[in-house]
Structures are given as structure tokens and as C-alpha cells.
Amino acid sequence: MVQFTSAQTKYLKSQRLGRLATLRPDGTLQNNPVGFSFDEASGTFEVGGLNMGGSQKYRNIVANGQVAFVVDDLETVDPWKPRMVEVRGMAEPLANEDPRRSRIRIYPQRIISFGIGE
């Protein structure tokens, strides 16, 4: 399992929006803004949203769990200081009796970041 630095963890816990890229069955990529939570203890992310279980991104995860997930922002505009954490890994669908409450859990296998001091 990959480990996040304390600076990466602090940054991820301060953010609420990310971008989830999934692989569609036809081989094209889909990238969507999503809300997420980060579980520091397990190093995993949970992604939820309106009618997640009925979404194309959820079906993409069911068909192929490969994902890339990016959390980024601008610390300042002047000077220009972007910050970013990208994870690449596998995801699993977390079904719920009510598909609107289904979620996706992301298991990072690679972490790339910049602008996150340590």
C-alpha cells in the first residue's frame, strides 16, 4: 500500500472536490468533478454524488476498476501557486439498496503531487 505524506494528508482533508477519470466500456475516458472524503487511516477515498449508482462513472467502475483521481486548487493567484495530488489505482463500487446512496471507494497504487510542501 502506498503512503501519503503528512502534508498530502493535511491537504486532502482540507478539500472536498476532485476529478475522477474512469474507463468507459468503449475504451474512451470519462472525467467528472465529484465530491469525496479521504480516510486517513486506510488511505482510501470515497466518492459519492447524486444518484451515484445510476451514473455512467459507477457503471465504468463495475466494468473496469482502473481510475485516476485528482484533487487540485490554487493556493494563490499572485504569485501563481497551483497545488495538486493525483492518485492512480483501483476502485470498487459500494452498492446500496438505494442506488442514489451508492458510492465508489478508491485504493491508490501511485501518488503524484506538487505544490504540497514538506
C-alpha positions as CSV (number, residue, x, y, z in Angstrom):
1,M,0.0,0.0,0.0
2,V,1.2,3.5,-0.9
3,Q,1.6,6.0,1.9
4,F,0.6,9.7,1.9
5,T,2.9,12.3,3.5
6,S,1.6,14.3,6.3
7,A,1.4,17.4,4.0
8,Q,-0.5,15.4,1.4
9,T,-2.9,14.1,4.1
10,K,-3.5,17.6,5.5
11,Y,-4.2,19.0,2.0
12,L,-6.6,16.2,1.1
13,K,-8.5,16.6,4.3
14,S,-8.9,20.3,3.5
15,Q,-10.5,19.7,0.1
16,R,-14.0,18.5,-0.9
17,L,-13.9,18.4,-4.7
18,G,-11.9,16.3,-7.1
19,R,-11.9,14.9,-10.6
20,L,-12.5,11.2,-11.2
21,A,-11.3,9.7,-14.5
22,T,-12.8,6.3,-15.4
23,L,-12.5,4.0,-18.4
24,R,-15.8,3.5,-20.4
25,P,-16.6,0.1,-22.0
26,D,-15.9,1.5,-25.5
27,G,-12.3,2.4,-24.4
28,T,-12.8,6.2,-24.1
29,L,-12.1,8.1,-20.9
30,Q,-14.7,9.9,-18.8
31,N,-13.6,12.6,-16.3
32,N,-16.1,14.1,-13.9
33,P,-15.9,16.5,-10.9
34,V,-17.0,14.7,-7.8
35,G,-17.3,15.2,-4.1
36,F,-15.2,13.0,-1.9
37,S,-14.0,12.1,1.5
38,F,-10.5,10.9,2.5
39,D,-9.9,8.2,5.1
40,E,-6.5,8.8,6.6
41,A,-6.4,5.5,8.4
42,S,-6.9,3.4,5.3
43,G,-5.5,5.8,2.7
44,T,-8.6,5.4,0.6
45,F,-11.1,7.9,-0.9
46,E,-14.9,7.6,-1.0
47,V,-16.7,9.3,-3.8
48,G,-20.4,10.0,-3.7
49,G,-23.0,12.1,-5.5
50,L,-26.4,12.5,-6.8
51,N,-27.7,9.0,-8.0
52,M,-24.2,7.6,-8.0
53,G,-25.4,4.0,-8.5
54,G,-27.2,5.1,-11.7
55,S,-24.3,7.1,-13.1
56,Q,-22.0,6.2,-16.0
57,K,-18.9,6.6,-13.8
58,Y,-20.3,3.9,-11.4
59,R,-21.0,1.6,-14.3
60,N,-17.5,2.2,-15.6
61,I,-16.1,1.1,-12.2
62,V,-18.2,-2.0,-12.3
63,A,-16.8,-2.9,-15.7
64,N,-13.2,-1.8,-15.1
65,G,-11.9,-0.5,-11.8
66,Q,-9.0,1.4,-13.1
67,V,-9.1,5.1,-12.1
68,A,-7.2,8.3,-11.9
69,F,-8.3,10.8,-9.3
70,V,-7.0,14.4,-9.0
71,V,-7.5,17.0,-6.2
72,D,-6.2,20.4,-7.1
73,D,-6.6,24.1,-6.4
74,L,-4.7,27.4,-6.5
75,E,-3.0,28.3,-3.2
76,T,-2.5,31.9,-4.6
77,V,-3.0,33.6,-7.9
78,D,-0.3,36.2,-7.5
79,P,2.2,34.6,-7.4
80,W,0.7,31.6,-9.3
81,K,0.9,28.6,-6.9
82,P,-1.1,25.5,-8.0
83,R,-1.3,22.5,-5.7
84,M,-2.2,19.0,-6.8
85,V,-2.4,15.4,-5.6
86,E,-3.1,12.7,-8.2
87,V,-3.7,9.1,-7.4
88,R,-3.9,6.3,-9.8
89,G,-5.2,3.0,-8.7
90,M,-8.2,0.7,-8.5
91,A,-11.8,1.4,-7.4
92,E,-14.7,-0.7,-6.2
93,P,-18.4,0.0,-6.4
94,L,-20.1,0.2,-3.0
95,A,-23.7,-0.7,-3.7
96,N,-26.6,0.4,-1.6
97,E,-30.2,-0.7,-1.5
98,D,-31.0,2.8,-2.6
99,P,-28.8,3.4,-5.8
100,R,-28.7,7.1,-5.1
101,R,-26.6,6.3,-2.0
102,S,-24.1,4.0,-3.7
103,R,-20.5,5.1,-3.5
104,I,-17.1,4.4,-5.1
105,R,-14.0,3.6,-3.0
106,I,-10.6,4.3,-4.5
107,Y,-7.5,2.4,-3.5
108,P,-4.4,4.4,-4.5
109,Q,-1.5,2.5,-6.1
110,R,0.5,5.5,-7.1
111,I,0.7,9.1,-5.7
112,I,1.9,12.1,-7.7
113,S,1.8,15.6,-6.1
114,F,3.3,19.1,-6.5
115,G,2.9,22.4,-4.6
116,I,2.2,20.4,-1.4
117,G,5.1,21.4,0.9
118,E,7.1,19.1,3.1
